[in-house]
Amino acid sequence: MTLQDFKFAFRTLRKSPIFTLTAVITIALGVGASTAIFSVTNSVLMKPLPYKNASQLIVACSDMTVRHVRDFPFSNEEYIDLRDATKNVFADMGGVFTFKFVLPLDDGTPEQARVAVVTTNFFDLMGAKILYGRDFSSQDGLPQPPPPAPGAAQTGTPAPPRLPTFAILSYNYFERRYGGNPAVIGKSIHTQGNLTPVIVGVLAPGFKLYFPAEAQTEADPEVWVANRLSYDVKNRNAVSIRAIARLKDGVSLAAAQAAADNVATQARKDYLIDRTAGYAIRLEPMRKHLVSEVQPTILALMGAVIFLLLIACANVANLLLVRASLRERELAVRSAMGATRWHLVRQMLTESIVLAALGAAGGLALAWAGIRELLAVAPANLPRMETIQIDGPVLVFTAIAALVAAAIFGLVSAWRASRPNVSIVLGGSSRNEGLTSGGLLRKLVVVIEVALCFVLLVGSGLMFRSFRDLEHVNPGFEAQGLLTFQVLGRLGGQTSASRAAAVREIQQRLQAIPGIQSVTGSDIFPLAGGFSPIRWGTMDAGQDASKFQATNPEFVLPGYFETLHIPLIAGRTFTDDDNTPLPDDAFQKNDFSKVGHKVVVIDEDLAKKAFPNGSAVGKQILIRIRTSEAEPVEVIGVVAHTRDESLSVPGREETYFSDGFLGSGNMQQWTIRTSGNPASYGNEIRATIKQLNSSLLVTQMQTANELVGKAEAGTIFSLLLIGVFAAMAVILAGVGLYGVLSTVVRQRTAEIGVRMALGAQPARIFKLIVGQGLRLTAVGIAAGLIAAFALTRLMATMLVGVKATDPVTFIAMVILFFVIAAVATWLPAWRAASVDPNEALRQQ
């Protein structure tokens, strides 16, 4: 192709502005949508993680296979066992866990900080750079000295001094909190407690932690603290650590998994809990672990948008076929004057490339705008959202998509147009003689469009059904009128009684605000995630530990179920008498025999499992949460099940404890119910808490309706995108069908005139054209049905309450598409029925 070819192509396309604009817009829609989704696919699934030799990084997951618990954190002891036993396969292993903490500013104002506790080798393992100061040393992670033995105080033996805690700041926190002053190195961070970490370094900008959303790990910790790992078998069930390892060069994942299996096998031999829980260690490449939850959705969206791009290509191919048919006289003249077939093909391909280039430019503009909208509606569990942008790989994809599009629609029309029958075309007298050729090919293209479009329609129908089902899922509580928020900071003093008094005072102060009907507190809130399962079993599990199962624990204040309107099914809920504080030495002595409130409320799911043949109220179950072995507790009530992390899955059974069961002061999550707009109480709540205790921080305030909306975000995201793609595909397929039938009407004008002259009624002509359109649609839908039955199975993980082969959806989409086809065929059919036979015959 030469410059002259491109100049000629521009001149030719400029003479047909409507055709050129239609083709460019069609290509821009297909390329723009595919570019936007590819930018998400590239950032989330394809880009290497921003760590040193990221392909060698492995995440170790603790699973309890018998209790159906996956991706559980490790305890210090489990982590150390794994680290020490796998040095032959791993070059290094590090651990991290994160939480939120209140750090006072210089004026005492509380501020929430994200804190990560890491092993001292963590930054070296991940390849993070230290900008100021130093990295952690191995000495910074030595365990604290053990506490003095009982009776040591009487003998005059002094307690060993506590080792200092060391911290490294994130660059953003260093800039914001300390103004970027390196003199902060060596200073201590003042907290509300006794812990005062010494700052030893500052991280270089840009370092993030990437874990799946369900891991509840902060992506941007602001203060990184060195973990002084200790090994105490009694704490083996106190889990917190997420483990990351680096494979040694030449070691396969399978070899590493075999080594980890040996560690888990030994643990099951040595520890009863591990044996009965089915303790296992699962290794996954870090990138796979990060995207495993969202990968099916992203791949489904990428598949949908490729279908849309193919439909756009088919549409433009049809436009070019019609255009080539209308240009047969011109092409025949050029052929008669000596132009070779290759010259004609080259010219037509050049025009296709020009159209594709203009469409790609428009598509990039649409993609740029589309990415901003995508980020606005993307669910929170989509990792690395901040990296989604139009970068080099995305531009390459756009260029390839444009070239492939040009090849698809250009080659079809170019090859067909390069074979004009010179004698017939030049000898013909009809204005529409070119339209009589290529009809079968144009119909085939429309059938392909319809088939592709139908698959998208079925996908959008399934997502819509999922959304409707999700809308009707009962989360287990009444969200309307609820406002939930966190209160962070030190509640009360050192004793359980003082903490319980502080909780009561918060509740009373908030209850006094006019318009607030009730106030309650809990350690966690439904649909918010962050649950950590514990063991439960019926009484016979005391003799057979394999019968223990997992339940989500939740600590609540009396009135919790009433405030959230969680239905009481049997028995009663907690009273103030059930919430008396524990004696302060109960945990130290490991003696709970004198505690009177050994009662729990369970949900209906656990009640059905534990006591399928009778009432659970008044019965006992075994729970392990505050003792080394499971202790019996009495069930005083059964309530409806609430969804813990997602509306799309029921979640694990739940067991409720009073706040006093574990020592009081566990209430971080607070909830109020009002008769009006709950969001309007935010400022008054903050002022009340500040007046009560200025060191407390109110954060994460949101209505329960907003929380429910976030739980639906993933389904809404998929529904919105697939729905938009399907709508665009329907328009393009409808335009393609309309174009073919319009061409048919033009090429058969004389025939229609003859039919009408011989007595055919307009209604019969109308039915003739509509019937032809519906036959094309039927063939396309038949092909689309076969493809949809095969491809929609890939959407199974995205669907809620509906099967991928749902017959109602398939039937509804067939009917819908026939309606769309009828609309697309109406205008050409009406034109055919309105033909004046005399005028039609005079034109031939």
GUMIRO-149677 format. One record per residue (C-alpha): residue in one letter; x, y, z. Coordinates in steps of 0.5 Angstrom, whole numbers, padded with zeros to 4 digits, always signed. Example, Ala and Ser with C-alpha at 12.3 -4.5 7.8 and 13.67 -1.06 7.14 Angstrom:
2
a+0025-0009+0016
s+0027-0002+0014
END
This chain:
844
m+0000+0000+0000
t+0003+0007-0002
l+0001+0014+0000
q-0003+0015-0006
d-0007+0009-0004
f-0009+0013+0002
k-0010+0019-0001
f-0015+0016-0006
a-0018+0012+0000
f-0019+0019+0004
r-0022+0022-0002
t-0027+0016-0004
l-0029+0016+0004
r-0030+0024+0004
k-0035+0023-0002
s-0039+0019+0002
p-0040+0022+0009
i-0046+0018+0012
f-0043+0012+0010
t-0036+0014+0013
l-0039+0017+0019
t-0043+0010+0021
a-0038+0006+0020
v-0033+0010+0024
i-0038+0010+0030
t-0039+0003+0029
i-0032+0001+0030
a-0031+0006+0035
l-0036+0003+0040
g-0033-0004+0039
v-0026-0002+0040
g-0027+0003+0045
a-0031-0002+0049
s-0026-0007+0048
t-0020-0003+0050
a-0024+0000+0056
i-0025-0008+0059
f-0018-0010+0056
s-0015-0004+0061
v-0018-0007+0067
t-0016-0014+0064
n-0009-0012+0063
s-0008-0009+0070
v-0012-0014+0074
l-0010-0020+0071
m-0004-0019+0067
k+0001-0014+0070
p+0006-0017+0074
l+0006-0015+0081
p+0010-0009+0083
y+0015-0014+0087
k+0022-0016+0086
n+0022-0023+0082
a+0014-0023+0083
s+0013-0029+0079
q+0017-0033+0084
l+0012-0031+0090
i+0008-0036+0093
v+0002-0035+0098
a+0001-0040+0103
c-0006-0041+0106
s-0008-0045+0112
d-0014-0049+0110
m-0019-0053+0115
t-0022-0058+0110
v-0026-0062+0115
r-0030-0055+0117
h-0030-0052+0110
v-0025-0046+0112
r-0021-0044+0107
d-0015-0038+0107
f-0015-0038+0114
p-0009-0034+0117
f-0003-0038+0121
s-0001-0037+0128
n+0006-0035+0130
e+0007-0043+0131
e+0004-0045+0125
y+0008-0040+0121
i+0015-0042+0124
d+0014-0049+0123
l+0013-0048+0116
r+0018-0043+0115
d+0023-0047+0118
a+0021-0054+0115
t+0021-0051+0108
k+0028-0048+0107
n+0030-0053+0102
v+0025-0050+0097
f+0024-0043+0099
a+0029-0038+0099
d+0025-0034+0104
m+0019-0033+0108
g+0016-0027+0111
g+0009-0026+0114
v+0004-0020+0115
f-0002-0018+0119
t-0006-0011+0119
f-0011-0007+0123
k-0013+0000+0124
f-0011+0004+0130
v-0012+0010+0134
l-0006+0015+0134
p-0006+0022+0137
l-0004+0028+0134
d+0001+0033+0137
d-0005+0036+0140
g-0009+0030+0142
t-0014+0029+0137
p-0015+0022+0135
e-0013+0020+0128
q-0014+0013+0125
a-0008+0010+0122
r-0007+0003+0118
v-0002-0001+0122
a+0002-0007+0119
v+0006-0012+0123
v+0011-0016+0119
t+0017-0020+0120
t+0024-0017+0120
n+0025-0020+0113
f+0019-0017+0110
f+0021-0011+0106
d+0027-0015+0103
l+0023-0021+0101
m+0018-0016+0097
g+0024-0012+0094
a+0021-0005+0098
k+0026+0000+0098
i+0028+0004+0104
l+0028+0012+0103
y+0031+0014+0110
g+0034+0011+0116
r+0034+0003+0115
d+0031-0003+0114
f+0029-0008+0120
s+0034-0012+0123
s+0034-0019+0125
q+0035-0017+0132
d+0029-0012+0132
g+0025-0019+0131
l+0027-0023+0137
p+0022-0025+0142
q+0020-0021+0148
p+0023-0024+0154
p+0018-0029+0158
p+0014-0026+0164
p+0017-0028+0171
a+0015-0035+0174
p+0010-0035+0179
g+0013-0033+0186
a+0019-0029+0183
a+0016-0022+0186
q+0017-0026+0193
t+0024-0028+0192
g+0026-0021+0189
t+0027-0023+0182
p+0026-0017+0178
a+0022-0018+0171
p+0026-0018+0165
p+0026-0011+0161
r+0021-0011+0155
l+0025-0010+0149
p+0023-0004+0144
t+0019-0004+0138
f+0021-0001+0132
a+0017+0002+0126
i+0018+0004+0119
l+0013+0009+0116
s+0010+0009+0109
y+0012+0015+0105
n+0005+0018+0105
y+0004+0018+0112
f+0011+0021+0113
e+0010+0027+0109
r+0003+0028+0112
r+0004+0027+0119
y+0011+0029+0120
g+0012+0034+0114
g+0017+0030+0111
n+0022+0031+0116
p+0028+0026+0116
a+0029+0028+0123
v+0023+0024+0126
i+0028+0018+0125
g+0030+0015+0132
k+0023+0019+0135
s+0018+0015+0138
i+0011+0014+0136
h+0006+0016+0142
t+0000+0012+0142
q-0006+0011+0147
g-0003+0005+0151
n+0004+0003+0153
l+0007+0002+0146
t+0011+0007+0143
p+0015+0004+0137
v+0021+0008+0135
i+0022+0010+0128
v+0028+0007+0124
g+0026+0008+0117
v+0021+0011+0112
l+0019+0007+0106
a+0020+0009+0099
p+0014+0011+0095
g+0009+0007+0092
f+0009+0000+0096
k+0003-0003+0097
l+0000-0010+0100
y-0004-0014+0095
f-0009-0019+0098
p-0016-0021+0096
a-0021-0017+0099
e-0024-0023+0103
a-0017-0023+0107
q-0019-0016+0110
t-0012-0014+0109
e-0010-0006+0109
a-0007-0005+0102
d-0004+0002+0104
p-0001+0001+0111
e+0002+0007+0114
v+0006+0005+0120
w+0010-0002+0119
v+0012-0005+0126
a+0017-0011+0127
n+0014-0017+0129
r+0018-0020+0135
l+0015-0027+0134
s+0015-0032+0140
y+0014-0039+0140
d+0009-0042+0145
v+0005-0048+0143
k-0001-0046+0148
n-0002-0040+0143
r-0002-0044+0137
n-0009-0043+0135
a-0009-0035+0136
v-0008-0034+0128
s-0006-0027+0125
i-0001-0028+0120
r-0001-0028+0112
a+0005-0032+0110
i+0009-0030+0103
a+0015-0034+0101
r+0020-0034+0095
l+0021-0040+0091
k+0028-0042+0090
d+0031-0042+0083
g+0029-0048+0080
v+0024-0051+0085
s+0017-0052+0082
l+0011-0050+0086
a+0009-0058+0086
a+0016-0059+0090
a+0014-0053+0095
q+0007-0056+0096
a+0010-0063+0097
a+0014-0060+0103
a+0008-0056+0105
d+0004-0062+0105
n+0009-0065+0110
v+0009-0060+0115
a+0001-0060+0115
t+0002-0068+0116
q+0006-0067+0122
a+0002-0062+0125
r-0004-0067+0124
k+0000-0072+0128
d+0002-0068+0133
y-0004-0063+0135
l-0011-0066+0136
i-0015-0060+0133
d-0011-0060+0127
r-0012-0067+0126
t-0020-0066+0127
a-0020-0060+0123
g-0017-0063+0117
y-0011-0058+0117
a-0008-0057+0110
i-0003-0052+0107
r-0005-0049+0100
l+0001-0046+0096
e-0001-0041+0090
p+0002-0036+0086
m+0001-0029+0089
r-0002-0026+0083
k-0007-0032+0082
h-0009-0032+0089
l-0010-0025+0089
v-0015-0025+0083
s-0018-0032+0084
e-0025-0029+0086
v-0025-0024+0080
q-0022-0027+0075
p-0028-0031+0072
t-0032-0024+0072
i-0027-0021+0068
l-0026-0026+0063
a-0033-0026+0062
l-0033-0019+0061
m-0027-0019+0056
g-0031-0025+0052
a-0037-0021+0052
v-0034-0015+0049
i-0030-0019+0044
f-0037-0021+0042
l-0039-0014+0041
l-0033-0012+0037
l-0034-0018+0032
i-0041-0016+0032
a-0039-0009+0030
c-0034-0012+0025
a-0040-0016+0022
n-0044-0009+0021
v-0038-0005+0018
a-0037-0011+0013
n-0044-0011+0011
l-0044-0004+0010
l-0038-0005+0006
l-0041-0011+0002
v-0047-0006+0000
r-0042+0000-0002
a-0038-0005-0006
s-0044-0008-0010
l-0046+0000-0011
r-0039+0001-0014
e-0039-0005-0018
r-0039-0001-0024
e-0034+0003-0022
l-0029-0003-0021
a-0031-0006-0027
v-0029+0000-0031
r-0022+0000-0027
s-0022-0007-0029
a-0023-0006-0036
m-0018-0001-0036
g-0012-0006-0034
a-0013-0006-0026
t-0011-0012-0023
r-0015-0016-0018
w-0009-0015-0013
h-0010-0007-0014
l-0017-0007-0013
v-0016-0011-0007
r-0011-0007-0004
q-0015-0001-0005
m-0021-0003-0002
l-0017-0006+0004
t-0014+0001+0004
e-0020+0004+0005
s-0022-0001+0011
i-0015+0001+0014
v-0017+0008+0014
l-0024+0007+0017
a-0021+0002+0022
a-0016+0008+0024
l-0021+0013+0025
g-0025+0008+0029
a-0019+0006+0033
a-0018+0014+0035
g-0025+0015+0037
g-0025+0008+0041
l-0019+0011+0045
a-0023+0017+0047
l-0029+0013+0049
a-0025+0008+0053
w-0021+0014+0056
a-0028+0016+0059
g-0031+0009+0060
i-0025+0007+0064
r-0027+0013+0069
e-0034+0011+0069
l-0032+0004+0070
l-0028+0006+0076
a-0034+0009+0079
v-0038+0003+0079
a-0033-0002+0080
p-0034-0007+0086
a-0029-0006+0092
n-0026-0013+0091
l-0023-0011+0084
p-0015-0011+0086
r-0010-0006+0083
m-0016-0001+0081
e-0011+0005+0082
t-0007+0002+0076
i-0012+0002+0071
q-0011+0006+0065
i-0009+0007+0058
d-0002+0005+0058
g+0003+0002+0053
p+0000-0005+0053
v-0007-0002+0052
l-0005+0002+0046
v-0002-0004+0043
f-0008-0008+0044
t-0012-0002+0041
a-0008-0002+0035
i-0008-0010+0034
a-0016-0009+0035
a-0017-0004+0030
l-0012-0008+0025
v-0016-0015+0026
a-0022-0011+0025
a-0020-0008+0019
a-0018-0015+0016
i-0024-0018+0018
f-0029-0013+0015
g-0024-0011+0010
l-0022-0018+0007
v-0029-0020+0006
s-0032-0014+0002
a-0025-0013-0002
w-0025-0020-0004
r-0032-0020-0006
a-0031-0013-0010
s-0025-0015-0013
r-0029-0020-0018
p-0033-0016-0022
n-0036-0019-0028
v-0034-0013-0033
s-0039-0015-0039
i-0045-0016-0035
v-0044-0010-0031
l-0042-0005-0036
g-0047-0008-0041
g-0053-0008-0035
s-0058-0002-0035
s-0061-0002-0028
r-0059+0003-0023
n-0059-0003-0018
e-0055-0008-0022
g-0049-0009-0017
l-0054-0010-0011
t-0056-0017-0014
s-0049-0020-0013
g-0046-0021-0006
g-0053-0022-0003
l-0052-0029+0000
l-0046-0027+0003
r-0049-0021+0006
k-0054-0025+0009
l-0049-0030+0012
v-0046-0024+0016
v-0053-0022+0019
v-0054-0029+0021
i-0047-0029+0025
e-0049-0022+0028
v-0055-0024+0030
a-0052-0031+0033
l-0047-0027+0037
c-0052-0021+0039
f-0056-0027+0042
v-0051-0030+0046
l-0050-0023+0049
l-0057-0022+0050
v-0058-0029+0054
g-0052-0027+0058
s-0055-0020+0060
g-0061-0024+0062
l-0058-0028+0066
m-0055-0023+0070
f-0061-0019+0070
r-0065-0025+0073
s-0059-0025+0078
f-0060-0018+0080
r-0067-0019+0081
d-0066-0025+0086
l-0061-0021+0090
e-0065-0016+0091
h-0070-0021+0094
v-0065-0024+0098
n-0066-0023+0106
p-0060-0020+0109
g-0063-0023+0116
f-0064-0016+0119
e-0068-0009+0117
a-0063-0004+0113
q-0068+0001+0113
g-0067+0006+0118
l-0060+0004+0121
l-0054+0008+0121
t-0047+0004+0123
f-0041+0007+0125
q-0034+0005+0128
v-0032+0008+0135
l-0024+0007+0136
g-0020+0008+0141
r-0019+0006+0149
l-0026+0005+0152
g-0025+0006+0160
g-0019+0004+0164
q-0015-0003+0165
t-0021-0007+0168
s-0027-0010+0165
a-0032-0007+0169
s-0029+0000+0167
r-0030-0002+0160
a-0037-0004+0161
a-0038+0002+0164
a-0035+0006+0158
v-0040+0002+0153
r-0046+0003+0157
e-0045+0011+0158
i-0044+0011+0150
q-0050+0007+0149
q-0054+0012+0154
r-0051+0018+0151
l-0053+0016+0144
q-0060+0014+0146
a-0061+0021+0149
i-0060+0024+0142
p-0068+0026+0140
g-0070+0022+0134
i-0066+0016+0136
q-0070+0010+0137
s-0065+0005+0140
v-0057+0004+0140
t-0053-0002+0140
g-0046-0005+0139
s-0042-0011+0137
d-0035-0013+0135
i-0037-0013+0127
f-0043-0012+0123
p-0047-0017+0118
l-0045-0016+0111
a-0038-0012+0113
g-0034-0018+0113
g-0028-0020+0117
f-0031-0026+0121
s-0026-0031+0124
p-0029-0038+0125
i-0029-0041+0132
r-0030-0049+0134
w-0037-0051+0136
g-0040-0058+0137
t-0045-0062+0140
m-0044-0065+0147
d-0042-0071+0144
a-0036-0067+0140
g-0033-0068+0147
q-0031-0075+0146
d-0030-0075+0139
a-0027-0068+0136
s-0028-0070+0129
k-0035-0067+0130
f-0033-0060+0131
q-0035-0055+0126
a-0034-0048+0125
t-0038-0042+0127
n-0038-0035+0126
p-0037-0031+0133
e-0040-0024+0134
f-0040-0020+0141
v-0046-0016+0142
l-0050-0012+0147
p-0057-0013+0150
g-0062-0010+0145
y-0058-0012+0139
f-0063-0016+0135
e-0068-0012+0137
t-0065-0006+0134
l-0063-0009+0128
h-0070-0012+0127
i-0067-0019+0127
p-0073-0024+0128
l-0073-0028+0134
i-0075-0035+0133
a-0075-0039+0139
g-0073-0037+0147
r-0070-0030+0149
t-0064-0025+0147
f-0059-0022+0152
t-0061-0018+0158
d-0057-0014+0162
d-0056-0020+0167
d-0053-0024+0161
n-0048-0018+0160
t-0044-0018+0167
p-0037-0016+0166
l-0032-0022+0167
p-0027-0022+0173
d-0021-0019+0171
d-0016-0025+0173
a-0021-0030+0170
f-0016-0031+0164
q-0010-0030+0168
k-0012-0036+0172
n-0016-0039+0166
d-0022-0040+0171
f-0029-0039+0168
s-0032-0043+0173
k-0035-0037+0177
v-0038-0034+0171
g-0045-0034+0171
h-0047-0032+0164
k-0045-0038+0160
v-0050-0037+0155
v-0051-0036+0148
v-0056-0034+0142
i-0055-0038+0136
d-0058-0037+0129
e-0063-0042+0126
d-0058-0045+0121
l-0053-0048+0127
a-0060-0050+0131
k-0062-0054+0125
k-0055-0057+0125
a-0054-0058+0132
f-0061-0060+0134
p-0065-0062+0128
n-0070-0066+0132
g-0072-0061+0137
s-0072-0054+0140
a-0065-0052+0141
v-0067-0047+0147
g-0064-0050+0154
k-0059-0055+0150
q-0052-0054+0151
i-0047-0054+0146
l-0039-0054+0146
i-0035-0047+0144
r-0028-0046+0144
i-0026-0038+0144
r-0024-0036+0151
t-0021-0043+0154
s-0016-0048+0151
e-0021-0053+0151
a-0028-0053+0149
e-0033-0051+0154
p-0040-0052+0155
v-0045-0046+0154
e-0053-0046+0154
v-0057-0044+0148
i-0062-0039+0151
g-0065-0037+0144
v-0065-0038+0136
v-0065-0032+0131
a-0066-0031+0124
h-0059-0032+0120
t-0056-0026+0117
r-0051-0026+0112
d-0044-0024+0114
e-0040-0022+0108
s-0044-0023+0101
l-0052-0023+0099
s-0050-0028+0094
v-0048-0034+0099
p-0051-0035+0105
g-0045-0036+0109
r-0043-0039+0116
e-0047-0041+0122
e-0047-0035+0127
t-0046-0036+0135
y-0048-0029+0139
f-0044-0028+0145
s-0045-0022+0150
d-0040-0017+0151
g-0038-0019+0158
f-0037-0026+0155
l-0030-0024+0153
g-0028-0019+0158
s-0032-0013+0156
g-0030-0007+0151
n-0031-0011+0145
m-0036-0006+0142
q-0032-0002+0136
q-0038-0003+0131
w-0044+0001+0133
t-0051+0002+0130
i-0057+0006+0131
r-0064+0006+0129
t-0068+0012+0127
s-0075+0013+0124
g-0072+0019+0119
n-0066+0019+0115
p-0061+0016+0119
a-0055+0019+0115
s-0057+0026+0118
y-0055+0024+0125
g-0048+0023+0123
n-0045+0030+0126
e-0049+0030+0132
i-0046+0023+0134
r-0039+0025+0133
a-0040+0031+0137
t-0043+0027+0143
i-0038+0022+0142
k-0032+0027+0142
q-0036+0031+0148
l-0036+0024+0152
n-0028+0022+0150
s-0024+0027+0146
s-0019+0021+0145
l-0025+0017+0141
l-0025+0017+0134
v-0032+0016+0130
t-0030+0013+0123
q-0033+0008+0117
m-0040+0012+0118
q-0045+0009+0113
t-0052+0007+0113
a-0054+0000+0113
n-0057+0001+0106
e-0051+0003+0103
l-0047-0003+0106
v-0053-0007+0102
g-0051-0004+0096
k-0044-0005+0097
a-0046-0013+0098
e-0049-0012+0091
a-0044-0008+0087
g-0040-0014+0084
t-0047-0017+0081
i-0049-0009+0079
f-0042-0008+0076
s-0043-0015+0071
l-0050-0013+0070
l-0049-0006+0068
l-0043-0008+0063
i-0046-0014+0060
g-0053-0010+0059
v-0049-0004+0056
f-0045-0009+0051
a-0052-0013+0050
a-0056-0006+0048
m-0050-0004+0044
a-0050-0011+0040
v-0058-0011+0039
i-0057-0004+0036
l-0052-0006+0031
a-0055-0013+0030
g-0062-0009+0028
v-0058-0004+0024
g-0055-0010+0020
l-0061-0013+0019
y-0065-0007+0017
g-0059-0006+0012
v-0060-0012+0009
l-0067-0012+0008
s-0067-0005+0005
t-0062-0008+0000
v-0066-0013-0002
v-0072-0009-0003
r-0068-0004-0007
q-0065-0010-0011
r-0072-0013-0012
t-0076-0007-0013
a-0078-0009-0021
e-0080-0016-0018
i-0084-0013-0013
g-0087-0008-0018
v-0089-0014-0023
r-0092-0018-0017
m-0096-0012-0015
a-0098-0011-0022
l-0101-0018-0022
g-0105-0017-0016
a-0101-0018-0010
q-0104-0014-0004
p-0099-0009+0000
a-0100-0013+0006
r-0097-0020+0002
i-0091-0016+0000
f-0090-0013+0007
k-0091-0020+0010
l-0086-0023+0005
i-0080-0018+0007
v-0082-0019+0014
g-0082-0026+0013
q-0075-0026+0010
g-0072-0022+0016
l-0075-0027+0021
r-0072-0033+0017
l-0065-0030+0018
t-0066-0028+0025
a-0069-0035+0026
v-0062-0038+0023
g-0058-0033+0027
i-0062-0035+0034
a-0061-0042+0033
a-0054-0042+0032
g-0054-0037+0038
l-0057-0042+0042
i-0052-0047+0041
a-0047-0042+0043
a-0050-0039+0049
f-0051-0046+0052
a-0044-0047+0051
l-0041-0041+0053
t-0046-0038+0059
r-0043-0044+0063
l-0037-0040+0064
m-0041-0035+0068
a-0044-0040+0073
t-0040-0036+0079
m-0043-0030+0077
l-0050-0032+0078
v-0054-0032+0084
g-0061-0036+0084
v-0061-0038+0077
k-0057-0043+0073
a-0053-0042+0067
t-0058-0046+0062
d-0064-0042+0065
p-0070-0044+0060
v-0074-0038+0062
t-0068-0033+0060
f-0067-0037+0054
i-0074-0037+0052
a-0075-0029+0054
m-0069-0027+0050
v-0071-0031+0044
i-0078-0028+0044
l-0075-0021+0045
f-0070-0022+0039
f-0076-0024+0035
v-0079-0017+0037
i-0073-0013+0036
a-0072-0017+0029
a-0079-0015+0027
v-0078-0008+0029
a-0072-0008+0025
t-0076-0011+0019
w-0082-0006+0019
l-0079+0000+0015
p-0076-0004+0009
a-0082-0008+0009
w-0087-0002+0009
r-0083+0001+0004
a-0083-0005+0000
a-0091-0005+0001
s-0091+0002-0001
v-0088+0001-0008
d-0092+0004-0014
p-0092-0001-0019
n-0092+0004-0025
e-0086+0007-0022
a-0082+0001-0021
l-0083-0002-0028
r-0081+0005-0031
q-0074+0005-0027
q-0072-0002-0030
END
